[in-house]
Amino acid sequence: MGRTTRAALLVLLLGGLGLTTSAVAVAAEASVGVAIQSRGEGGGSGGLTMTVTNRGERACKLAATPAGTVEVLSVTRDGQAVEPEFIQTAYHAGFDGMFAAATREVGPGQSLSFSLTRDGVLDTVTPMAGGGLGARWALEQAGRYAVTAAYRMPQDVEIGEGAVCGAASAPVTAALVVGQPGGNGLSWLVIGGISAGALVLVLLVVLLLRRRRRTGVVALVLLAVVVGQFAPMRTAQATIKVVGGDDGFGAAVAGCLSMFRGNDPKGPPRGALDPAKIMPYLDGTYKVWIKPVTGQTNVETRSTAEWSSIYWDPSDNSPLIGDPGVSYDACSALYHELTHAFDAGNNQLPEGECGAAKPTKAGKRVPTKDVRAVRAENEFRASQGLPPRNNYGGAQLPPGKELDAAKIKAQCGEDKNKTPAKGGSDRSKLVPGGSVGDPHLTTFDRREYDFQAVGEFVLAKSPQWEVQVRQSPLAGSRTVSVNQQVALRAGADRVVFDLAADSGEQRILVNGKQISPADERLPGGGRIVATDSGHTVRFPDGSEADIDPIGRWGLHVLLFPRPELAGKLSGLLGDLNGDPGNDLSTKDGRPLPEKPSREQLYGEFADRWRVGAESLLDYPGGRGTADYTDRSFPDKEVVVADLPAPRREAAARRCAALGLSGQALDGCTLDLALTGQPAFARSAAAMADTLSRGPEPKRVNGDQGVLRDGSTVSGRVSKPGMVHTYRLELGEATVFRLHEVRGDLLDRGKLEIKLEGYYDPDSPGFTITSVYQYRIVKGGKYTLTVTGDDGATGSFAFRLNTAKERRLPVSLGETVRGRLDVPGRVDLYAFQATEAVQLVPVDGTGCEITMALVEDSAAPSAHTPHGVCYGVGMGRLEPGRRYLLAVWSAEGRTGPYSFRLTGEG
């Protein structure tokens, strides 16, 4: 908790004051200034408005929206942290289109204002390729809150010509009191933020805010994700509801829905105009609220419900942004947004851009999820005699009319036009490695590990250059650390990237002098180039380094050494010798095990790479590396399994939607759940994307080390006949499965994976007839070999999970509510049949989870899997026999599920 937040809470102890003057929180002086003031109109609850001021000397652009601009540093209620919920966002005209419409040029000393909260909720959105990842803080429960927020214009959003106000503001802290006894709803107390002067203290009763509907604005849907601790605006029902707006708005919604359902009141029945077949699902148990566009978004959900809140404009008819030959049509737009709601409820499409679509000049493509939504919209437009949309947000749609989500996903995965996002012309030939988030490291030989130490370390060192990092605790945490400073030796030059303590703004020092480079040549022959996401440093030898901010919280570092440095590198990222097994080793060269102990990782290994007198990092007067070292950190090693299950699953779902898997998925899940900041998920996705663009390191033939439960493998068969051999240490396990199997060899049907060791068909454990599943003897010696069939070459990757079975009792007629809490979990529900009936599970949830019916035995094996939500007969029961109903995830995922067991004669 920051100093100003603590001050806010102390002042709130004096909350009995009945002051009525205007309340404003103002940030310290910066080139972008921020103030937060309360608003109250017409006799009821109000909220917060943020005012942003250009304090620079030239006109520049600012956006009047919290989406993409507002960074929430902390929210507390009665001194306890309020955890955000994670939301998925989709925009009818694209994020860039929405953002451009909210942006205007502001002269020196001029300001613009926008609503920061609405109905007791604070939403932020981090723009990402293909959409945005949002966070939502609920401020509705009674208590004393302190909210600390700041403003920063994103650098990678297309908003047309003109300079963007590039600096970040200092944070502002607002304190508020909700639900005071005898009060009339929501009351706000706003106090000053972090300036050194006296705090402004005002308490006022805020009146109910009149909603104003704005036209000519694109519809926005915010999709809530299986999380929430607060009540929705009204009782959730199994139907689509209209919330807010006048009678005309409700009638407009009803008219469109009638057409979608096939009972058009404007004419004779003509069948449902529902090309994507979404209405039966949306008219079922999924919750949808449709609200009028007001210029501010608001998402509400129940603790376990999944629903969508759609903001819609029924009266606009202007040309679409980026598609001037096509005009907005209200019902078509609503169908587009309802398609997003359906896809969110069914978790159908990933985040990210469609690789089959043609990129814009800025390199952006249509989001995969909007390929389907626009195609569905176009089918409806055709039924109304309207021309189809040709692009989305200025990006051209890929060819075709296919509406099947799986086929769209496959088409968009064909990234025929992919090119390196940044870097020199030889970037595609350089093997990357890096440090991201709460530092999750990937060595040049593709070994992945977590390193949450606090101190200063050599990240990578070659004869020609060196990179050092300062890892610092995140916001006073004792378990989460981040890269707070990065220093590089590029020839004879020293370059330092640092985050300012007050604003989180990135500073760049070259040989001790601060610069603001767009394209800066270094005296010693290197170069610094500004990119959309940060900066690239090009070393004199042609190696490169990307240093990108993770919002205001840390720095993301990716390195690309030249191939001729193979075997000549050292540091936390290893040596690039093709053998990941020796990337983590002690001073005397002893490799650490696959899963080193805390003492090994944070003791002898960390000490080997701590910075000493040769430090390149920057220090305030009188300080040195010892002042930034804490050998007791972290207090404990937190892993994904330690997270509360609902929060873990919500974060994992959002990270998986970004295309992450394996340890990258675990790292993203951990960071998003622990920090609540979508910027960490964006950074994790960027690193995974970069690794996927780069070549695999040249592997040594033969032994590749040890695999244990949860190990991830990424390799390449680089020449015909090459074999990768992995030794297995799986403890008490008797069954294991390979998940997320992928790569060129698999795509071409040439991947050959063999298990070598003793096979006992009666070894206990549940199996299903499928590939990449193996039955072993507990404690036996096994190896796994990987090669290309018929001399094929190419890449491969997979994750190994042991089966973790647990037996649970169940009876016919019982409703089962379970949770796959760890990857590899298999729940075996045991029961004895009492009558001859067909077993039919109904009312299923958790549709990505699989089940199978088998006779009870020590080594049951199933042949026919069923989805939890299929609702079909699984087999006929014989009275007196004992059965097992096995429930597992074929993809090794976690999550809740439920169903009711019924018998049909």
N, C-alpha and C positions, 0 to 999 in steps of 0.2 A: 504494500500500500504506500502510495506516495505521500510526501509531506503535506501537500495541500488537501488530500483526501482525509488524512488524520485531523487536520485543522477543521475541515468541514464538519466532521463528526463531533468534535469537541464543541463547536459553536452550536450544533443542533441541540446540545443538552440545555441550551437556553431557549428552547422552542416555545415557551409560553408568551413571547413578546407578540403584541398585536399591531405590528407596523403595517402601513398601507402604501408606502412609497414604492416606486418602480424598482424592480430587482434586476440587476445586470451583473454577469460575471464576465470579466475582461481578461484576455491573455496578456502576457508580457509582450513588450515591443518586439516585433519581427516584421519581415517584409510582407507577410500575409498575417493580418490581425484577425482575431476571432473574439466575438462577444456572444454570450448566451443570455437571453432575456425571457421572462415568463410572458405568456399571453393568456388572456381570459376575455371571453366575449359573451354577451347576451345572457348571462345567468347560470353558468355551470362550469364544468371542468375545463381546464385549459391544458397547456403543455409548454414545451420549450421551443423557442425559435433561435436558430443560429444566424448571426450576422457576420459576414466575412468582408474584410476591407483590404483593398490593395494599398499597402504602405510603401510600395516601391516608387521609383521615379518615372516609370513608363506605364502606359496602358497595357493590360494583359487580360487573359480570359479566366473567368471563374465560373463554376457551375452551381446553380441554385438547387441542389439535390444532395441528400446525404449518401446516395448510392455512388460508390466509387470514390468518395471524397472524405467522409468522416471516419476517423479511427477512434475507437472506444478503447481507452487504456484500462479502465476498471469500472465496475459497478458493484457497490456493496449495499446491503440492506441490514441495518442494525449491526454494522461492523463485520458482517459475513459476506463473502463474495457471492454474487449472483451469477450463476453459470448461464451462458447464452445457449439458445437453441440454434440448430443449423438449418438453413433453408436453401432451397434450390430456386433459382430465378430464371424466368424466360420472358422475353420482350417481343411484342408483336412486330416491331420494326427494328429489333436488334438493340443490344446495349449501347453501341456507339450512336445509333440514331436517337435513342432516348436521351443520352447524355448530351449530344450536340444540341438538342432542342432546349435543354436546360442551361446551356452555356451562353454567356454574353461577355463582351469586352467591357472591362471596368477601368476607368481612368484612375490616376494617382489620387488617393484620398477618398475614392468612391467605394460604395459598399453594395452588397446584395444580401437578401435574407431568404430563409426557407425554414420550413417546419422540421425540427429535429426529432420530435416525438409526436405520436398521435395515439389517443386513447390509452395512454399509459404504457406504450410500447416504443422501444428504440430499435430500429433496424439499420444495419449497414450491409453493404454489398462490396465484395472484392472482385473487380472485373477479371475474367480469365478468358482464355481462348475458347470461344464457343458459348459464352454466357457469363454467369457470375455465381459465386458462392457467398451466401449471406449468413449473418449472425443476428440473432434477435434476443434482446433483453426485455423481459417482462417486468414492469414497474407497477404492478397492480395490487399486490398484496400489501396489507397495512404494514407500515414500518418507516424507518428513517433511512433514506437512500443517499448515496453520494455517487455521482456520475462524472467521470473524467474523460473528456473527448478532445480531439484536435481535428484539424482540416488539412488536407493535402490534395492537390489536383493530380490525377493519374497521368503518367507520361506516355502510356501506350494505347490511348483511346483516340480514334479519329474524330476530330471536331472541326475540320476545315482550316482555313488560313488564319494566321494570327498567333502571337506568342501566348503561351500558357503561363500563368503565374506559378512559377516552378517551386518556390520554397514552401516548406511545411510550417504550419503555425505552431506556436507553443500551446500546450494543453490548457484547457479550462476546466475547472471543477464546479459542478452545480450540485447543491444539496437540496433534497426535497423530502417532505413528510406526506405520507399517504395514509388516509383513513384515520385521522385524529378523532377521538370521541367528541360527539356533538358537532362534528364537521358536516359539510354538505358535499361529500365526494372527495375529490383530489385537491390537496393544497400543496403549494410549492414554496420552497425556501431556496433561493439561489444566492450563492456566495461567490466571491472572487476566487480565482484560480491560483496561479503560482507566482504572481508578482510579489515583490518584497514588501509592498505597502500594506496598510490595514485592510482587512476583509470587509466587504460591504454585506451587511446582514439585514435581510428583509423577509418578513413573513406575511403572506397574503392568501386570501381565499380566491381561487380561480373559478370563474363562471363557465358554464357549459359551452363548449365551442360549437358554433354553427357550422355545419358542413356545407361547403360550396362546391358544386360540381363544375368542373372545367372541361370545355370541349376542345377538340382539335389536338388531343394528346393521345399517344398510342396506348393501347390497353396493356396492362402488366399483370402477369400472374405470378404470385409467390407460392411456391409449393412447399407445404410443411412436411417435415420428415420425422415421423415416428418418435417425436420427442415433445416435451412440454410439461410444465408444472403448473399451468394456470388455466382458468376457465375461459371458454370462448365467449364471444359477444352474446350468444344466445344458445339455448340448449341444442346440441347437435342432434339431427334426425337423419334418417336414411333417405335423404332426398336432396335435391339442389334447392338452395334457399337464396332469396334476394335479401340483402342487408343494406339499408339506407336508400337514399334516393326518393323521388316523389312517385306519385301514382303512374306517371308516364314512363318512368324508368322501369317500374315493375311490369307494366304492360309490354314494354319493348322486349324485356327478357322473356316473358311468357310467350310472345309471338315467335321468337327465334326457337325456343325450346320445343314449341308445338311442331314446327317444321322438322326439327331434328328427329322428333319422335314419330312423325307420320300422321299427325292429326292437325294439319294446317287449318286454322280458322278462316283463312282467306279464300278457301275454295274447297272443292271435293277432295276426299282422301286420295292421295297419290303415292302412298308408301313413305317410309321414313327416309329423310334426306340425311343419312348417317353413313357416309362412305367408309369411315374407319371403324364402324360398329362399336362405338364407345358408349352409347347412351344406356344400354342395359346395365353395364357396370356402374356408371355414374348415378343411375337411379336406384342402385342397391345400397350397400352399406357404406360406401365411400362418401365422405362429406365434402360438399362444395358450397362455397358462399360467393355470390356475385354482387359486387359493390360498384357504385359509380366512381369514375375517375375523379379525384379531387386534387391531384398534384402531390399526394403523399401516400405511401403504402402502409398496410397494416396486416399482419398475419397473426391469427390466433388459433390455438389447437388445444386438444386435451392431452393428457399425459401419454396415452398409448395410441391415440387415433391418428390416422393419416387422412389429410384432407387438403383441399386447395382453396385459396381465396383469390378470386379473379376480379380485377379492376377493369371496367369496361365502359366504353363511350358509345352510346346508341345513336348519336346525332352527327358525328363527323362524316364528311364525304370528300375530304381533301386528298390530293395525290399522296401515295405512300412514300415515305422517306426512302430514297435510293431507288425508287421504281416509279418515276413521275408519270409514266403512261398508264398507270393503274391506280384507281381511286379506292380509298378505304370503303369497305362495306361492313356494316355493323354486325349482321348475323354471321357473315363469313369470318370476321375477326373473333367472334365469340366461339365459333366452332374450332378455330385454331387454338384458342386458349383451353377449351375443354379437352382437346386432344392432348395438350400438355398435362392436364390434370389426370387423365386416364393413364398416360405413360408414367407419371410420377407414382401413382398408386400401384402400378404393376412393375415398377423399377425396370422399364424396358430398354431405355437407351442411355448410353454413357454421356458424360460431359465431353466437351472437346469439339473440334471442327471436323467437317466431313472432308476427308482427303481426296474424294473423287470430284469435289467441286473446284471450279476455277478460282484461284485467289485474286483478290483485288491488288491494286498497285502497291498497297501497304502490306501485302502478304496474308490478308485475312480471308477466311472462308466461312461458308454457312455452317452454323452449329449442326451437328448430327441430329439432335432432337428437333430442330426446326425444319430439317428436310422433310420429316414425316408430317409435322404440323402444317407446313405450307402446302404440301401435296394434298393433305386432307382438306385444307381450306380451299384449294383450287378445285377439287372435286365438287365441293358445295357451290363455289362460285359458278362452275359450269352449269349446275342445275338451275341457277338463277339467270342464266344468259349473260354472265359477267366475264370479262377477260381474265385469264389467269395471271397470278404474280410470276414475274420472270426472275426475280432475285429477292434476296433477303438482306436488308440493311446495306444495300449497295453491292453485295457479293452475289455472283451468278449461281443459280441452283444447279446441282448435277442433273444430267439427263435422266428421264424415266418418270413413271407415275406409281411405282411400287409403294404400297402402304404397309406391307408386312415389316414389323420392326426388326426382326432377325435379318431379313434380306437387306434392309437399309443399313443396318450395322455392318454387314459384310461388305456392302458396296462402299461405304464411307471408310472402311478400313483399307481399301485399295488406294493407298496414298501415292498415286502415280506422280504427283507434282511436288513431292516433298523435297525441300532443299534445306541446307543448314540455316537455322534462324539468324545466325550472326557469325562473325569470325572471318578469317581470311579465306582465300580460295582453296587452301589445303586443309581446312578444318575437318573435312570428312575423312581424312586419312589419319587423324590424330586420335589416339585412345584417351578418353577422358577419365578423370577421377575427381572426387570432390567431397565437400563438407556442407551439409544443409541442415537447417532446423535446429533442434535440440541435439547437438551435433550427431547426425547420422552420416557416417563416412563410407564411401565406396572407393576402394583402392584401385590403382591402375590395372591390377590383375583381377578386378571384380570381386574382391572379398568385401562383404558388407558387415559393419559393426557399429555399435553405439559407443559414444565417448563423451559422457557428460561431465568431464573434469572442468575445474576452474583453474586457470593459469595461462601461461604463454607457451606455445609449442611450435616446433618446426612442422609445418604441414607437408612440405615437399622441398627437396633441395637437389640441385644438379650442379655440375662444375661451373655453369654459366649463370645460374639464377637461383633464387631462394624465395620461399613464401612462408611467412610466420603468421600465426593467429593468436589473438587474445580471446579466450573463452571466459565469459563473465556470467554470473547468475542472472536469470531473467526476473526483473521486478521483485527482488528480495527472496526469490524461491530458493529452497535448499535441495531441489531435485532437478530443476531445469536450467540448463546453461545455453548460451548462444555465442556465436562469433561477434564480438563487439568491435574489434578492430582487426584489419588485415594489413600486413606490411610486406612489400616485395622488394627484392634487390634485382634490378634489371640492368645488367652490365655494371656501370659505375653509379647508377642512379638509385635512390631510395624513394619508393612511392608508398604512401600510407593512406588507407581508406578507413574512415572512422565515422561513428554515429554520434552526433551532438547530443549531450545529455538532456538538454531542455526540449528541443523540437524533434529529435530523432532524425534530423536532416544529415545527409551524408556529406562529410568533409573529405577533400582530397589534398594531400600534401605531397609536393615533389621537392625532395632535398630540403625539407623543412619549411617550404613556402606554400601557402594555400592557393589553389588554383580552381577554376571552374571550366574544365576542358570540354570542348565538343570534339576536337581532334587535335591532340597535343603531341608533338614530337619531343621525345626526351633527349637531353644532351648526349647521352651515351648510346643513342641509336634505337632505343625502344619507342613505343608509341602508346598513347591512351586514347581510346575512341569511345564516345558516348553512344549507347544503344537505347532501345525503347525501354529496357528493363533495368539498366544500370550502366556499367562500363566494362570494356575489354582492354586488357593490357597485353601488348604484343612485345615479347622479349626479343632482343637482337638476334637470337638463334632461330626464331620462327615459332617457338612455343608460345602458348597463349594462356591467359587467365581471365575468367569472367568473375566480376565481383558485383553482385546485385543485392539491393536491400530487401529484407523481408519486412515490408512495411517500415515501422520505426523500431522494430524489436531486435533485429540482428542482420547479419550479412551472410549471404549464400556464396560459396566459393567453388568454382569449377576450374580445373587445370587441364591443359592439353599439351603434354610434352611431345617433342619431336621423336619420331621412331628411333633415331640413332642414339637416344638416351636410354634405351632398354637396358636394364641391369645396372645403370649408373645413377639411379635416383635413390633417395632415402627420405625418411620422415614418416609421418602418420599414414601417408597414402602408399607406402610400399616402394618397390624398386622396379616395377615393370619388367620382370624377368620371365613372365608367363606362368609363374607358380604362386597361386594365392596362399598356399600353405605356409610360406615364410614371410608374409607381409607383416605379421605381428610377431616380433621376436625381441629377445632381450639383448643387452649390450654384447654378450658373448655369442650371439647368433642362434640361441635356442628358440625355435618357434613356439609360440603359445598355442595351446589346444584350440579346437574349434570354438568351444565356449569357455573362455578363460575365466578364472575366478576374479572376484573384485580385487583381491590383493595383487594378482598378476597384471590385470589391466591398468588399474589406477596406481599401482606401486612401481614395479620395475619397468614395465613398458612405458608408462607415462613419464617416469623420471628420465628415461633414455632420450626423450624428445623435448624436454623442457628447455626453454630459451635461457641462455646464460648471459655472459658479458657481451656476446656477439649480437645482442638484440637489435632488430631493425625497427621495432615498434616505437610509438611516440609516447612521451611521458610528460606530465606536468612537472613543474619545478620541484626538485627534491624527492621525487618518487622513482621507483625502479621496479623491476620484474617481481621482486618479493612482495610488493604491495598488491599485486594482482594474483597472487597464488594462495589457494586454499586446498591443502592436501586432504582435508576431511570431506571434501565435496565429491560426489553427492552424498547426502545423509543415507540414502538408500537408492538402489537401482530400481526404477519403476519400469515395468514392462506392460504390454497391452493387457495381459491377463489380470493385472492388478486394478484395472479401471472398473468402476461400477458398470454393470452389464448394459443398462439402457444407454448410458453415455457412450460407452465403447462401440456399441452397435450403430448408434446414430453417426458417430464420427467415421466409423469404418465404411458405412454405406456411402457417405459423401466422398470419401477418398477413393473407394472402389469405382465410383462413377467417373472419376478423373482418369481411369485407365490404369491405376496402380495395382500392383500385386506383390506377393512375397514380402520381403523385408521392407521394401519401399512402402507398401500398404501399411505395414505395422508401424513404421516410423511416422507416416502421415497421421494415422489414427491416434497415436500417442500424442503428437504435437497438437493436433486440433482439439483433442479432448482435454489436455492439460492447460492449454493457453486460451482456448476459445477464440483464437484469431485465425480467420480463413486465409490470411496471408501465408501462414505456414503450409497449408495445403497447396496453395498456388506454387510455392517454392518447391515443394516435394514433387509436384507434377512437372515443373520445368526441368528439374534434375533428371527425372525418369525419361522425359522426352529427349533430353540431350544425350543421355546414355544410349537410348535406342537409335539415335542418329549416327553415333560414332561406331567405329569398327570394334570387333571383339579383340582383346589382347591375344597375342600368339601364345598358345598353350604348349606346355611341354607334354610329350607323350607319356602315358603311364599313370602312376599313382597321383590322384588329385586330392588326397587327404580323406578326412573322416566326415561322414554325414550322420547327423543326429535328428531327433524329432524337431521339425521346424526349419531345418536347413534349406537354403535356396541355392540353386545351381544355375549358372549361366556360362556357357562355353561354346566352342566352335570346333568342329572337325575340319581342320584346315587342309588336310591332304588325304587321298584315298587310303583306307585301311587304318587310319589313326583311331586309337581306342583310348577313351578316358575311363579310368578305374577309380571307384570310390569305395572306401571301406565303411561299413555300417556299424554304428554303435547305438542300438535301439533299446537297451535296457530290458524291461519286462515285457515289451510289446511282442505280440504274436501275429499281428497284421499291420501292414503299412500301405499307404496309397501315395501316388504321385499326383499332385494337383497343379493346375496352371501350366500344364505341359504345352510348350509353344516353340516356335522357331522355324527357320527355313526347312530343316529336315522333316519336321512334322508336316508342314504345309505341302511338301512334295511326296509324302508317304514313304520317306526313306529313313525315318528315325528308328533305330534299333536299340532297345534297352533290355538288358538281360540281368537276371538275378542269379548269382552263382553261390551255391551252398546247399546244405541238406534240406530236402523238402519232405514234409510230413503232412499228408492231406487231412489228417485227424488233429492237427495242432489246433487248439481252441481259438475261437474268434469268429465273428460274423464276416462273410464275404459276399460279394455280388458278382455275377458273371460280367466282367468288364476288363479292359486293358489297364495297365499301370496300377494293379492291385496285387499284393503279394502276401502269401501266408508263410510265416517263418516259425522257427522253434525258439522259444524264450532263451536268451543268452547265447544263441548260436553265432558262428562266425560266417558273415556274408559279405559279398562285394557286389556292387552294381556297376555294370559296364555300359558305356554309351559309345556308339559308333554310327556310321552311315551305311545303310544297306547297299550292296552292290557297288561299293567304292564311292558312294555319294559324299559330298562335303557340304557344310553349312552350319548354321547356328542351332542351338538348342537351349532350353531352359525349363526348369520345373521346381516345385517345392515339395518336400517330403514331410508327411504327417503320419504319425502312428495312430492307429485306431484306439480310442479311449472309450471303452464300453462301460455302460452302467445298466443294471437290470432294475426295472420298475414294475410294480403291480398295476393291473388295469382290469376293468370289467366291462362287458358289453353294456352299452347305454351310457357309459361314463364320458364326460367331457374332459379331454386331456389338454393341459396347458403346460408346455415345456419350453426349454431353451437350450440350444446348442451353444454352450458357453465358451468352448475352446475349439480351434481347428482339429478335426479328426474325431470329434465326439460322435458316438453312436448310442442312441437311447434304445434299449430293448424292452418293450412292454410285454410282460409275460401274463398269459391267462389260459384258463381251461374252458373249452367250449362246452356248453350245456344243452345246445340244441342245434339242429342241422339247418343253418342259415348261411346266406351269402354275406360276408363281412363287407360293410360299406362305410367308410369314414365320410362324414358330411360336415358342412360349415367350417371348412378348412381355412386357416390363415397361415402365412409364411410359405407362399406358393413356390419359392425357389428351393424348398426342402423336399427330400425324397423319402419314400417309405416302401417297405416290402413286407409281405406276410410269409413266414416260414414256420415249419414245425420246430418245436423247442428241442435243442440239442446242444452239445458242447461246441460243435463246429458247424453252425447253420450256414447254408449257402442259398442265396436267392437268385432267381433267373429273370424275374419280371419286376422292375421297379415301377412305382406309381408316384405321381406328384401328390403332395399333401392336399392340394385343392382340387384334385380330379373329381372326387365325389362318385367314383364308380366302384363296382364290385372287385374285390381283391382275391377272392377265392372262397370256396364253400367249406364251412367248418363241419367237422365230424364230432358229435357229442363224445365227451370223455377224453379227447386228445388235447394236448397242451401245445400252445402256439406262441410265437414271438412276433410282435409287430415292430420291425426295426425302423428307426427314424434317423436319417443322417443327411449331410450335404454332399452331393457328388462333387462340388467344387471346393470343399473344405472350408466353407464359410461358417460364420456364427450367426445366431439370431433366434428370435422367438417363433413359436409355432403353436397352433391349437387345432383340434378337430374333435368331433363327437363320434364314438363308435356305435354303429347301428347294425342290425341284422335284418336282412330281407329274405322272406320265405322263398 
